[in-house]
Amino acid sequence: MLKTIRIGLGFLFLSLLTTAFPLTVYAAPPGWKPLLEPTELAAIMGGSRSLRVIHVTGDFAASHIPGAANAPYPQWRGPQENPGALPAVEKLAALVQSLGINADTPVAIVHQGTNPADMGTATRVYWTLKSLGISDLAVVNGGFAAWIEAGLPISSVADQIAPSSFVPQWSDKWRVSTTEVETLVSEGSARLIDARPEGFFKGLQSSAGRPGTIRGAGNLSFESWFDGNRLKDMPQRSSILSSYPMAESPLTVSFCNTGHQASVNWFVMSELQGVPNTRLYAESMAEWSLADRPMDNQPSRVKIYWDMTKGWFNELLGS
């Protein structure tokens, strides 16, 4: 009888212990970090911990990292008229499940490595997966081009991937909506960063809605972070960031035309540099400029029509 009581108390103690301190503790593989060099990813893949590598741009059928999955970038984007908008969470959940990803699956995101803008595909997918509750994420610096340059193995065979049953829950922790940006602009209470090249910020170029930028925004082009097709090192990134105004702002919002280039700024500032409360305005200028919302650097109607006329003449003359 005494022995039975002791066993019962032992099970009760174990139950209480595992409730307070779960026995299953998921941790990222050794060496894991948000930005991985190709050789670092290869070394981690050689270990025993399972992970998922996904290609988001490039010709996957022609060549890819062995064991990787194909996850084309357009699947993570909104409709053509507003590509920065989020697809339905149910659609994203189905995509994540088809890739065999669970909440604790380490995921390395690979872009083709064509140019700095191409890295925006990987950082936007990183932001999306993080918002869906995936905790261990990484972007490959330089993408697949850097992987090949490093002489690492490639494959043209697509592996069969067992789907997961993970049901993601979306979090707005790293996102701001258009309504929230309207409030922030009205209050002047946030650091708004236009990630587009200077010509777009100054209203000299436009590819999504009206030319100009959000009222009160500053400009820090996403291209500033790169040496060639790779991100600069930590000291260089810190130097760039320290020279940017409003460093003590309680909230930093990154935006561009469609939340693509801006995701690079968000990734560098939030995930690499540790800038607190950095968020992405996913819909960006494509949505902001559709309505009569406050903007800076808007060219006059005369200038817009003059630029359109010059463009028409240049096309006509073939220059």
C-alpha positions as CSV (number, residue, x, y, z in Angstrom):
1,M,0.0,0.0,0.0
2,L,2.8,2.4,1.0
3,K,4.6,1.6,-2.3
4,T,1.4,2.3,-4.3
5,I,1.1,5.7,-2.6
6,R,4.7,6.6,-3.3
7,I,4.3,5.6,-7.0
8,G,1.1,7.7,-7.2
9,L,2.8,10.7,-5.6
10,G,5.7,10.2,-8.0
11,F,3.4,10.4,-11.0
12,L,1.7,13.4,-9.6
13,F,5.0,15.2,-9.0
14,L,6.1,14.3,-12.6
15,S,2.9,15.6,-14.0
16,L,3.2,18.9,-12.1
17,L,6.9,19.2,-13.2
18,T,6.2,18.7,-16.8
19,T,3.3,21.1,-16.7
20,A,5.6,23.8,-15.3
21,F,8.6,22.8,-17.3
22,P,7.7,20.9,-20.6
23,L,10.0,18.0,-21.4
24,T,10.0,18.8,-25.1
25,V,12.0,22.0,-25.6
26,Y,12.6,22.9,-29.2
27,A,15.8,24.8,-30.0
28,A,17.3,26.0,-33.2
29,P,20.2,23.8,-34.6
30,P,23.7,24.8,-33.4
31,G,24.9,27.7,-35.5
32,W,21.5,28.8,-36.6
33,K,20.9,32.6,-37.0
34,P,18.6,34.8,-39.1
35,L,21.3,35.4,-41.8
36,L,23.3,32.4,-42.9
37,E,26.2,32.1,-45.3
38,P,25.9,29.2,-47.7
39,T,28.7,27.3,-46.0
40,E,27.0,27.7,-42.6
41,L,23.7,26.4,-44.0
42,A,25.5,23.4,-45.6
43,A,27.2,22.6,-42.2
44,I,23.9,22.7,-40.4
45,M,22.2,20.5,-43.1
46,G,25.0,17.9,-42.4
47,G,23.8,17.5,-38.8
48,S,21.1,15.3,-37.5
49,R,18.4,18.0,-36.9
50,S,15.8,18.1,-39.7
51,L,15.1,21.4,-41.3
52,R,13.4,22.7,-44.4
53,V,15.1,24.7,-47.2
54,I,12.7,26.5,-49.6
55,H,13.5,28.2,-52.8
56,V,11.3,31.3,-53.5
57,T,12.8,32.5,-56.8
58,G,14.8,30.9,-59.7
59,D,14.4,27.9,-61.9
60,F,13.9,25.2,-59.3
61,A,13.5,22.4,-61.8
62,A,16.9,23.2,-63.3
63,S,18.8,23.2,-60.1
64,H,18.4,23.8,-56.4
65,I,19.8,22.9,-53.0
66,P,19.4,19.1,-52.5
67,G,16.4,18.2,-50.5
68,A,14.9,21.7,-50.8
69,A,11.2,22.5,-51.6
70,N,9.9,24.8,-54.3
71,A,7.8,27.7,-52.9
72,P,7.4,30.3,-55.7
73,Y,7.2,33.9,-54.4
74,P,3.9,34.8,-56.1
75,Q,2.2,32.2,-53.8
76,W,3.1,34.4,-50.8
77,R,1.7,37.7,-52.3
78,G,-1.6,39.4,-52.8
79,P,-3.6,40.1,-56.0
80,Q,-2.0,41.9,-58.9
81,E,-3.7,45.2,-58.1
82,N,-2.3,45.1,-54.6
83,P,0.5,42.5,-54.4
84,G,1.7,43.8,-51.0
85,A,-1.6,42.8,-49.4
86,L,-1.7,39.5,-47.4
87,P,-3.3,36.5,-49.0
88,A,-6.0,34.8,-46.8
89,V,-4.4,33.1,-43.8
90,E,-6.1,29.9,-44.8
91,K,-4.3,30.0,-48.2
92,L,-1.0,30.7,-46.4
93,A,-1.7,27.9,-44.0
94,A,-2.3,25.4,-46.8
95,L,1.0,26.5,-48.4
96,V,3.0,26.1,-45.2
97,Q,1.4,22.6,-44.7
98,S,2.3,21.6,-48.2
99,L,5.9,22.4,-47.5
100,G,6.0,20.1,-44.5
101,I,6.6,23.0,-42.1
102,N,5.6,22.8,-38.4
103,A,5.9,25.6,-35.8
104,D,9.3,24.2,-34.7
105,T,10.7,23.4,-38.1
106,P,13.9,25.5,-38.9
107,V,13.3,27.0,-42.3
108,A,16.1,28.5,-44.5
109,I,14.7,30.7,-47.3
110,V,16.7,30.9,-50.5
111,H,16.3,33.5,-53.3
112,Q,18.1,33.2,-56.6
113,G,20.7,35.9,-55.7
114,T,20.2,37.9,-58.9
115,N,20.4,41.3,-57.3
116,P,19.5,43.1,-54.0
117,A,15.9,43.4,-55.0
118,D,15.7,39.6,-55.3
119,M,16.6,39.3,-51.7
120,G,13.4,41.1,-50.9
121,T,11.5,37.9,-51.9
122,A,13.3,35.9,-49.2
123,T,12.9,38.6,-46.5
124,R,9.2,39.1,-47.3
125,V,8.6,35.3,-47.0
126,Y,10.7,35.3,-43.7
127,W,8.4,38.1,-42.4
128,T,5.3,36.1,-43.5
129,L,6.4,32.9,-41.8
130,K,7.4,34.6,-38.6
131,S,4.0,36.2,-38.5
132,L,2.5,32.8,-38.9
133,G,4.3,31.5,-35.8
134,I,7.4,29.9,-37.3
135,S,10.2,30.6,-34.8
136,D,13.5,29.4,-36.4
137,L,14.0,31.2,-39.7
138,A,17.0,32.2,-41.8
139,V,17.8,33.9,-45.1
140,V,20.7,32.7,-47.1
141,N,23.1,35.7,-47.8
142,G,23.7,35.9,-51.5
143,G,21.0,33.3,-52.2
144,F,21.4,30.3,-54.5
145,A,24.1,32.1,-56.6
146,A,26.3,32.3,-53.5
147,W,25.6,28.7,-52.8
148,I,26.9,27.7,-56.3
149,E,29.8,30.1,-56.0
150,A,30.8,28.3,-52.8
151,G,31.0,25.0,-54.8
152,L,28.3,23.4,-52.7
153,P,26.2,20.5,-54.1
154,I,23.1,21.1,-56.3
155,S,20.3,18.8,-57.5
156,S,17.7,18.8,-60.2
157,V,15.6,16.1,-58.5
158,A,12.5,17.3,-56.6
159,D,12.1,15.4,-53.3
160,Q,8.7,14.2,-52.1
161,I,7.7,16.1,-49.0
162,A,5.2,14.9,-46.5
163,P,2.7,17.6,-45.6
164,S,2.3,18.8,-42.0
165,S,-0.8,19.3,-40.0
166,F,0.4,22.6,-38.5
167,V,-2.4,25.3,-38.2
168,P,-0.7,28.7,-38.2
169,Q,-2.1,31.6,-36.2
170,W,-1.4,35.0,-37.7
171,S,0.2,37.7,-35.5
172,D,0.2,41.4,-36.3
173,K,3.2,42.0,-34.0
174,W,5.4,42.9,-37.0
175,R,2.8,44.6,-39.2
176,V,1.0,47.9,-39.4
177,S,-2.2,48.4,-41.3
178,T,-3.1,51.4,-43.5
179,T,-5.5,52.6,-40.8
180,E,-2.7,52.4,-38.2
181,V,-0.3,54.3,-40.5
182,E,-2.9,57.1,-40.9
183,T,-3.0,57.5,-37.1
184,L,0.8,57.4,-36.8
185,V,1.1,60.1,-39.5
186,S,-1.6,62.3,-37.8
187,E,0.2,62.0,-34.4
188,G,3.8,62.1,-35.8
189,S,4.6,59.4,-33.3
190,A,6.6,56.9,-35.4
191,R,9.7,56.7,-37.6
192,L,8.5,56.1,-41.1
193,I,11.1,54.8,-43.5
194,D,10.7,54.8,-47.2
195,A,12.8,51.9,-48.4
196,R,12.6,52.8,-52.1
197,P,15.5,54.3,-54.1
198,E,15.8,58.1,-53.8
199,G,14.0,58.9,-57.1
200,F,10.8,57.2,-55.9
201,F,11.0,58.9,-52.5
202,K,11.5,62.4,-54.1
203,G,8.5,61.8,-56.5
204,L,10.7,61.7,-59.6
205,Q,9.6,58.1,-60.3
206,S,6.5,56.1,-59.7
207,S,5.4,52.5,-60.3
208,A,2.6,52.1,-57.8
209,G,-0.1,54.8,-57.5
210,R,0.7,58.5,-57.1
211,P,4.3,59.7,-57.0
212,G,5.7,60.9,-53.7
213,T,6.0,59.4,-50.3
214,I,4.0,59.2,-47.0
215,R,3.8,62.4,-45.1
216,G,6.7,62.8,-42.6
217,A,8.7,59.8,-43.9
218,G,12.5,59.7,-44.4
219,N,14.4,57.7,-47.0
220,L,16.7,54.8,-46.4
221,S,17.0,52.8,-49.6
222,F,17.1,49.0,-49.2
223,E,20.1,49.0,-51.5
224,S,22.2,50.8,-48.8
225,W,22.6,47.5,-47.0
226,F,24.3,45.7,-49.8
227,D,27.8,45.0,-51.1
228,G,27.0,43.6,-54.5
229,N,24.3,40.9,-53.9
230,R,25.2,40.3,-50.2
231,L,24.3,42.2,-47.1
232,K,27.0,44.2,-45.5
233,D,28.6,43.1,-42.2
234,M,27.4,44.1,-38.8
235,P,29.7,47.2,-38.3
236,Q,28.7,48.6,-41.7
237,R,25.0,48.1,-41.0
238,S,25.4,49.7,-37.6
239,S,27.1,52.7,-39.1
240,I,24.3,53.2,-41.6
241,L,21.7,52.9,-38.9
242,S,23.4,55.2,-36.4
243,S,23.4,58.0,-39.1
244,Y,19.7,57.7,-39.6
245,P,17.5,60.3,-37.7
246,M,14.9,59.5,-35.1
247,A,16.8,56.5,-33.7
248,E,14.9,56.7,-30.4
249,S,11.5,56.6,-31.9
250,P,9.2,54.0,-30.1
251,L,8.0,52.6,-33.4
252,T,9.7,52.1,-36.8
253,V,7.7,51.5,-39.9
254,S,9.2,50.3,-43.1
255,F,7.4,50.7,-46.4
256,C,8.0,50.8,-50.2
257,N,5.7,50.3,-53.2
258,T,4.3,46.8,-52.3
259,G,6.1,45.7,-49.1
260,H,8.9,44.0,-51.0
261,Q,11.9,46.2,-50.8
262,A,10.7,47.4,-47.4
263,S,10.9,43.8,-46.1
264,V,14.7,44.1,-46.5
265,N,14.8,47.1,-44.3
266,W,12.5,45.4,-41.8
267,F,14.7,42.2,-41.8
268,V,18.0,44.1,-41.3
269,M,16.6,46.4,-38.6
270,S,14.4,44.0,-36.7
271,E,16.2,40.6,-37.1
272,L,19.9,41.6,-37.5
273,Q,20.3,44.9,-35.8
274,G,17.7,44.4,-33.0
275,V,15.8,47.7,-33.5
276,P,12.8,47.2,-31.2
277,N,9.2,47.5,-32.4
278,T,10.1,47.5,-36.1
279,R,7.1,46.8,-38.3
280,L,6.3,46.3,-42.0
281,Y,3.6,48.2,-43.8
282,A,2.9,45.4,-46.2
283,E,0.5,47.2,-48.6
284,S,2.7,50.3,-48.8
285,M,2.4,53.0,-51.4
286,A,0.2,50.8,-53.7
287,E,-2.6,51.2,-51.2
288,W,-1.6,54.4,-49.4
289,S,-1.7,56.5,-52.6
290,L,-5.0,55.2,-53.9
291,A,-7.0,57.5,-51.6
292,D,-6.4,61.1,-50.7
293,R,-4.0,60.4,-47.8
294,P,-1.3,62.9,-46.8
295,M,1.9,62.7,-48.9
296,D,5.2,64.6,-49.3
297,N,7.2,65.2,-52.4
298,Q,4.3,65.1,-54.8
299,P,5.1,66.7,-58.1
300,S,2.7,69.3,-59.5
301,R,0.2,68.3,-62.2
302,V,2.1,70.3,-64.7
303,K,5.3,68.3,-64.0
304,I,3.4,65.0,-64.1
305,Y,1.9,65.8,-67.5
306,W,5.2,67.1,-68.8
307,D,7.0,63.9,-67.8
308,M,4.3,61.9,-69.4
309,T,4.7,63.9,-72.6
310,K,8.4,63.5,-72.6
311,G,8.0,59.8,-72.1
312,W,5.6,59.6,-75.0
313,F,8.0,61.5,-77.3
314,N,10.9,59.3,-76.2
315,E,9.0,56.2,-77.1
316,L,7.9,57.6,-80.4
317,L,11.5,58.5,-81.3
318,G,12.9,55.3,-79.9
319,S,15.2,57.0,-77.5
